Amino acid sequence: MTLKASQGIWTSITTQDHYIHDNSFMSIEEKSDCDAMEMKYDAKAKMVLPGLIDAHVHLDKAYTIDSIGNESGTLLEAIQNFKQASPDFSKEVIKERMKKTVNHAVSFGTSALRSHLDFNMSDGGEIAQRTIEAALEVKEEMKPMADLQFFPMCDLTQLSARGKEILELGLREGLDGIGGAPHLSDQPKESILQTFQMAEKMGKPIDLHSDESDDPSIETVNEIARQTIQFGFQGKVNVGHLCSLAAMSQEKADETIANISEAKLNVITLPGANMYLQGRNDKGLIRRGVTRVKELTGAGVKTAVASDNIQDPFHPFGKGDLVEIGRLSTYAAHMNSEADKLMTLRMVTEIPAELMGLDKYGMKEGNPVSFTIFDATTVNELFSWTPVGRWVYRNSAWVCITKQMQSWKTGQEVTN
């Protein structure tokens, strides 16, 4: 394949072997004695994908596991422990964690992330304000590396006038939409209503944590679907988790999926955190919390997979590698067929790009040049090996190159 670009924009795409030179793609050769901008790499038989898209992360919480624990492993303890610790985090500390997480994600091939933000008003607003300030500064400072979006998590039924003022100001200054977790609200229906009213007022999309519980009676997604239609927000609302959907009876699940489909809700499954937090009180056959991915995609619901929490009390593991998370989702959702594997690949590329409103995404003429070369030749190899070797290109530059080197007993070094 030959891909030509000018000033960072794809200008033509034809089927040929290729290498990049002067912002164009030409026949592949390897040249190691040049700098990154002039680098030619033999990518024959290797996989080239547009940037991976992580549509649900928590940059403000990442890498706090060493200071904030979770002995019970439950969602409620994680929420409580982070809330208690967050007053001690300065803006600079929050920014440092955010940047570290973005850099790691970029090194694995991610080009865009949507992060939810804790909106802690327990001190009257200072914590929430500095979190928003940190996010907006990082969004600008990290533009050369990745496109970032931020959605504050709010229960508007609990917000004071000062809280709503801080929220609206943040939305005017660059926050990208409104988040929340209405299933945790004392007034879930009213919380959902006020979220839609605020989104309508500010002209912003909605991205909610929904039904992150293994209790099948928790079904706020049905109310979200109803109000999505009522407010005319079809296609503009994402719902993450939907753990309780997996615990429902088949009849109730079918009804709920039909409502999700009718409202054109977009779904994000988060297998890492869900498998870690859910089913903690079960004995024997333990519910794992991962939503009904195959049934949702089978019903035509746009469904993505994302990292969620990274090394924090909600999920102590992870590193921001969407290939690793994609592989985890194939286990969790039984995505075993060749069609399933291709769907999983779409769930970390084009589908989340659409869910994030990235209309200039992909290796298409007229789009910005952004791609990653993976040291794999097939989708099965990609998810089997989760290869170390990755070459990440963005904004007319190789932004990160990672190679794997093996040293054998004979002293021979093998670099891929």
C-alpha positions in Angstrom: 0.0 0.0 0.0 1.3 3.5 -0.9 0.0 6.3 1.3 0.9 9.9 0.3 0.6 12.9 2.6 1.2 16.6 2.4 1.5 18.8 5.5 0.3 16.1 7.8 -2.9 15.2 5.7 -3.5 12.0 3.7 -3.6 12.9 0.0 -3.8 9.5 -1.7 -4.0 5.8 -0.8 -3.2 3.0 -3.2 -2.3 -0.6 -2.7 1.5 -1.0 -2.6 4.3 -1.7 -0.1 5.4 1.5 1.4 7.7 3.5 3.7 7.4 7.1 4.9 9.8 9.8 3.6 9.2 13.5 3.4 5.7 13.0 4.7 4.9 10.5 1.9 4.9 6.7 1.7 7.1 4.9 -0.8 8.7 1.4 -1.3 10.0 0.0 1.9 13.6 -0.2 2.8 15.3 -0.2 6.2 17.8 2.5 7.1 19.1 2.6 10.7 21.6 5.4 10.6 19.2 8.2 10.4 17.1 10.2 12.9 13.5 9.5 13.7 12.1 12.0 11.2 14.0 10.4 8.3 13.7 6.8 9.5 12.8 4.1 7.1 11.6 0.8 8.6 10.9 -2.5 6.8 7.3 -3.0 7.7 6.6 -5.8 5.2 4.1 -8.3 6.7 3.6 -6.1 9.7 0.3 -4.6 10.7 -0.4 -0.8 10.2 -3.4 0.6 12.0 -4.7 4.1 12.6 -4.2 5.4 16.1 -6.0 3.4 18.8 -8.8 5.2 20.6 -9.4 4.9 24.4 -12.9 6.3 24.9 -13.1 5.8 28.7 -10.2 6.4 31.1 -9.6 8.2 34.4 -6.5 10.2 34.0 -6.9 12.1 37.3 -7.0 8.8 39.3 -4.2 6.9 37.4 -1.1 5.7 39.3 -2.5 6.3 42.8 -2.5 2.7 43.8 0.6 3.1 45.9 -1.0 5.7 48.1 -4.7 4.7 47.9 -5.6 1.1 48.6 -8.8 -0.9 48.4 -8.8 -3.8 50.8 -12.3 -5.1 50.0 -11.8 -4.7 46.3 -15.3 -3.1 46.0 -16.4 -0.1 44.0 -17.8 1.7 47.1 -14.5 1.4 49.0 -12.6 2.6 46.0 -14.9 5.7 45.7 -14.6 6.4 49.4 -10.9 6.0 49.6 -10.2 8.2 46.6 -12.6 10.9 47.9 -10.7 11.0 51.2 -7.3 11.2 49.5 -8.1 13.7 46.8 -7.8 16.9 48.9 -4.1 16.2 49.2 -3.4 16.2 45.5 -2.1 19.5 44.1 -2.7 20.6 40.6 0.8 19.8 39.6 0.6 16.3 41.0 -2.7 15.7 39.1 -1.0 17.0 35.9 2.0 14.8 36.4 -0.2 11.7 36.7 -2.2 12.7 33.7 0.8 13.2 31.5 2.4 10.0 32.6 -0.7 8.1 31.6 -1.1 9.8 28.3 2.6 9.2 27.4 2.3 5.5 28.2 -0.9 5.2 26.2 0.7 6.9 23.2 3.7 4.6 23.4 1.3 1.7 22.9 -0.3 3.3 19.8 -3.2 5.4 21.3 -3.9 8.7 19.6 -7.0 9.9 21.5 -8.4 9.4 25.0 -11.6 10.5 26.7 -11.1 10.9 30.5 -13.8 11.3 33.1 -12.9 13.6 36.0 -13.7 13.4 39.7 -15.8 16.4 40.7 -15.3 16.6 44.4 -17.1 19.5 46.0 -16.5 18.4 49.6 -14.4 21.5 50.3 -16.7 24.0 48.6 -15.1 23.7 45.1 -11.3 24.0 45.4 -10.6 20.3 44.6 -13.0 20.4 41.6 -11.5 23.6 40.3 -7.9 22.5 40.4 -8.8 19.1 38.8 -10.5 21.0 35.9 -7.6 23.4 35.6 -5.1 20.5 35.5 -7.2 18.7 32.8 -7.5 21.8 30.6 -3.8 22.6 30.8 -2.8 19.0 30.1 -5.3 18.9 27.1 -3.4 21.8 25.6 0.1 20.7 26.6 -0.3 17.2 25.2 -1.8 18.1 21.9 1.4 17.1 20.0 1.0 13.6 21.5 -2.7 12.9 21.7 -6.2 14.3 21.4 -7.8 14.5 24.8 -11.4 15.0 25.9 -12.6 15.5 29.5 -16.0 14.8 31.0 -16.6 15.8 34.7 -18.6 13.3 36.7 -21.4 15.1 38.4 -24.6 14.3 40.2 -26.4 17.6 39.6 -29.0 16.8 42.2 -26.3 17.2 44.8 -24.5 20.2 43.4 -24.8 23.6 45.1 -25.1 26.8 43.1 -21.3 27.1 43.4 -20.8 23.6 42.1 -23.0 24.3 39.1 -21.1 27.6 38.5 -17.8 25.7 38.5 -19.2 23.1 36.1 -20.6 25.6 33.6 -17.4 27.6 33.6 -15.4 24.5 33.0 -17.6 23.5 30.1 -17.3 27.0 28.6 -13.5 26.9 29.0 -13.0 23.6 27.2 -14.4 20.6 29.0 -15.9 18.4 26.3 -19.1 17.1 27.8 -21.0 16.0 30.9 -20.5 12.7 32.8 -21.9 11.1 35.9 -23.0 7.9 37.6 -26.8 8.1 38.1 -27.1 4.6 39.5 -25.2 5.9 42.5 -27.5 8.8 43.0 -30.2 9.0 45.7 -32.4 10.3 42.9 -31.3 8.6 39.8 -34.2 9.7 37.6 -33.9 13.3 38.6 -30.1 13.1 38.2 -30.5 11.9 34.7 -33.0 14.6 33.9 -30.8 17.4 35.2 -27.8 16.0 33.3 -29.8 16.2 30.0 -31.0 19.7 30.9 -27.4 20.9 31.5 -26.1 19.2 28.3 -28.9 20.8 26.3 -28.2 24.2 27.9 -24.4 24.0 27.2 -24.6 22.2 23.9 -22.5 19.2 25.0 -22.7 15.4 24.6 -23.2 13.0 27.6 -21.1 10.1 28.7 -22.4 8.3 31.8 -21.2 5.5 34.0 -24.3 3.3 34.0 -25.4 0.4 36.2 -21.9 -0.5 37.5 -23.4 -3.2 39.7 -24.1 -6.9 39.7 -27.6 -6.2 41.1 -30.0 -7.0 38.2 -32.7 -4.6 39.7 -30.4 -1.6 38.9 -31.4 -0.5 35.4 -30.9 3.3 35.1 -29.9 2.7 31.5 -33.6 2.3 30.6 -34.3 5.8 32.0 -31.2 7.1 30.2 -32.6 5.7 26.9 -36.1 7.2 27.5 -34.7 10.7 28.2 -32.3 10.4 25.3 -35.3 10.1 23.0 -37.2 12.7 24.9 -34.4 15.3 24.5 -33.5 14.3 20.9 -30.0 13.2 22.0 -29.9 10.0 19.9 -26.3 9.1 19.0 -24.9 11.7 21.5 -25.0 9.6 24.6 -22.4 7.0 25.7 -23.0 4.6 28.6 -20.2 2.7 30.2 -20.1 -0.5 32.2 -23.7 -1.9 32.1 -22.7 -4.6 34.5 -26.2 -5.3 35.8 -27.3 -6.1 32.2 -25.2 -9.3 32.4 -27.0 -10.3 35.7 -30.6 -9.7 34.4 -32.9 -12.4 33.2 -32.8 -13.0 29.5 -36.2 -11.5 29.0 -35.3 -8.3 30.9 -32.0 -8.1 29.1 -33.6 -8.4 25.7 -36.0 -5.6 26.6 -33.2 -3.4 27.9 -31.0 -4.0 24.8 -34.0 -3.1 22.6 -34.4 0.2 24.5 -30.6 0.9 24.1 -30.8 0.2 20.4 -33.9 2.4 19.9 -32.3 5.3 21.7 -29.1 4.9 19.7 -27.1 4.8 22.9 -23.4 4.0 22.5 -21.9 1.4 24.9 -18.4 1.1 26.3 -17.4 -2.1 28.0 -14.6 -2.0 30.6 -13.5 -5.5 31.3 -10.5 -4.8 33.5 -12.2 -2.8 36.2 -15.5 -4.7 35.9 -13.9 -8.1 36.4 -11.9 -6.8 39.3 -14.7 -5.0 41.2 -17.8 -7.0 40.5 -19.1 -10.2 42.1 -17.2 -9.6 45.4 -20.0 -11.0 47.5 -20.7 -14.0 45.3 -19.9 -17.6 46.3 -19.3 -20.4 43.9 -20.4 -19.2 40.4 -19.1 -15.6 40.6 -20.5 -12.9 38.3 -17.7 -11.1 36.5 -19.6 -7.9 35.6 -18.8 -7.7 31.9 -21.8 -6.6 29.9 -23.4 -8.5 27.1 -21.1 -7.5 24.3 -22.1 -9.9 21.6 -25.8 -9.4 22.2 -25.3 -5.6 22.0 -23.2 -5.7 18.9 -25.7 -8.2 17.4 -28.5 -5.7 18.0 -26.5 -3.0 16.1 -25.4 -1.1 19.2 -22.1 0.7 18.7 -19.9 -0.9 21.3 -16.3 0.0 22.2 -13.8 -1.4 24.7 -11.6 0.9 26.8 -9.0 0.9 29.6 -11.1 2.6 32.4 -8.9 2.8 35.5 -5.2 2.3 35.5 -3.3 1.4 38.7 -5.6 3.0 41.1 -8.0 1.7 43.8 -10.6 0.9 41.2 -8.2 -1.3 39.2 -4.7 -1.9 40.5 -3.3 -3.1 37.2 -3.2 -2.0 33.6 -0.9 0.3 31.7 -3.0 1.9 29.0 -2.4 -0.7 26.3 -5.6 -1.1 24.3 -4.3 -4.2 22.6 -4.0 -5.8 26.0 -7.5 -4.6 27.0 -8.9 -5.8 23.7 -7.5 -9.2 24.3 -9.0 -9.3 27.8 -12.4 -8.4 26.3 -12.2 -11.4 24.0 -11.9 -13.7 27.0 -14.5 -11.9 29.0 -17.1 -11.7 26.2 -16.2 -14.9 24.4 -15.2 -13.1 21.2 -13.6 -16.2 19.7 -14.5 -16.3 16.0 -12.6 -14.5 13.2 -15.5 -12.1 12.9 -15.4 -11.5 16.7 -11.6 -10.8 16.6 -12.1 -8.2 13.8 -15.0 -6.7 15.8 -12.7 -6.4 18.8 -10.2 -4.6 16.6 -12.9 -2.2 15.5 -13.8 -1.7 19.2 -10.5 -0.1 19.9 -10.3 1.9 16.6 -13.1 3.1 14.4 -16.0 2.6 16.8 -14.6 4.6 19.7 -13.4 7.2 17.3 -17.1 7.6 16.2 -18.2 7.6 19.9 -15.8 10.4 20.6 -16.9 12.4 17.5 -13.5 12.2 15.8 -14.7 12.8 12.3 -11.2 13.1 10.7 -10.1 9.6 11.9 -8.6 6.8 9.9 -6.2 6.3 7.0 -8.3 8.1 4.5 -7.6 10.8 2.0 -7.9 14.2 3.6 -7.4 12.9 7.2 -4.5 13.8 9.5 -1.6 11.3 9.3 -1.6 9.2 12.4 -0.9 5.5 12.6 1.0 2.7 14.4 3.0 -0.1 13.0 2.7 -3.3 15.1 5.1 -6.2 15.2 2.4 -8.6 14.1 1.1 -9.9 10.8 -2.5 -10.9 11.7 -5.2 -9.9 14.1 -4.7 -13.2 16.0 -1.0 -12.5 16.4 -1.8 -9.0 17.6 -3.9 -10.2 20.4 -1.8 -13.3 21.1 1.5 -11.6 21.4 0.4 -8.0 22.4 3.7 -7.2 20.7 6.3 -4.9 22.3 7.5 -3.6 18.9 5.4 -0.5 18.0 6.2 2.5 15.8 3.9 5.4 16.5 3.6 8.3 14.0 1.7 11.5 14.5 1.9 15.2 13.4 4.6 14.5 10.8 6.9 12.8 13.3 7.6 9.4 14.9 6.5 10.3 18.4 7.5 6.9 19.9 9.4 3.9 18.7 9.6 0.8 20.9 11.6 -2.3 19.9 12.0 -5.7 21.5 15.5 -7.0 22.1 16.3 -10.6 23.2 19.7 -11.7 24.4 20.3 -15.4 24.1 22.7 -17.6 26.0 25.0 -17.7 23.0 25.4 -13.9 23.3 23.4 -13.3 20.1 21.1 -10.3 20.3 17.9 -10.3 18.3 16.0 -7.0 17.8 12.5 -6.8 16.4 
